[in-house]
Amino acid sequence: MKDRLNRVRRKNNSIFILCRGALRSLNFLLSCAEIADSCHF
């Protein structure tokens, strides 16, 4: 029972890390777009 809980937690943790990475890259893209917009590329 405890082992199964640990496995689920580990899976959720990796999903959380993936989501955080996706959010970070999305943020990065948005700031790049803002810079490009202000430079009128």
C-alpha positions in Angstrom: 0.0 0.0 0.0 2.7 2.5 1.0 4.8 1.4 -2.0 1.9 2.2 -4.4 1.4 5.6 -2.8 5.1 6.3 -3.3 4.9 5.3 -6.9 1.9 7.6 -7.5 3.7 10.5 -5.7 6.8 10.0 -7.9 4.7 10.1 -11.0 2.9 13.3 -9.9 6.2 14.8 -9.1 7.6 14.3 -12.6 4.4 15.7 -14.1 4.8 18.7 -11.8 8.4 19.2 -12.9 7.4 18.9 -16.6 4.6 21.5 -16.1 7.0 23.8 -14.4 9.5 23.5 -17.2 6.8 24.1 -19.8 5.6 27.2 -17.9 9.2 28.5 -17.7 9.8 28.1 -21.4 6.5 29.7 -22.2 7.4 32.6 -20.0 10.8 32.8 -21.8 9.1 32.8 -25.2 6.7 35.5 -24.1 9.5 37.8 -22.9 11.4 37.2 -26.1 8.3 38.2 -28.1 8.0 41.3 -26.0 11.6 42.3 -26.6 11.1 41.6 -30.4 8.0 43.7 -30.4 9.7 46.6 -28.7 12.6 46.3 -31.2 10.1 46.1 -34.1 11.6 43.0 -35.8 
